[in-house]
Amino acid sequence: YRFSWDRIRYLCQLRRRYIQLYASSLQQLKVDDSEIREIERDLDSKVILLW
């Protein structure tokens, strides 16, 4: 992958948000996961797992 620093910063912020939402979804029985799904469309699974 080749990213600009702005893109890296954006992906880091997006991944942080994803982790927050995902952790919340694991703790709650009823959760709206539409934002999680939207982030998953934007982030490559490797980015989610590795960063």
RAVENHU-V492983 format. One line per field, one symbol per residue. psi: psi as a letter, one per 30 degrees, with the letter a starting at -180 (. if undefined). burial: I if it has 9 or more other ideal C-beta (glycine too) atoms within 8 Angstrom, else O. A space follows every 10 residues. Layout:
# RAVENHU-V492983
psi->???
burial->???
This chain:
# RAVENHU-V492983
psi->kjlleeeeee eeeeeeeeee eeeeeffkej kjgeeeeeee eekkeeeeee .
burial->OOOOOOOIOO IIOIIOIIOO IIOIIOOOOO OOOOIIOOII OOIOOOIIOO O
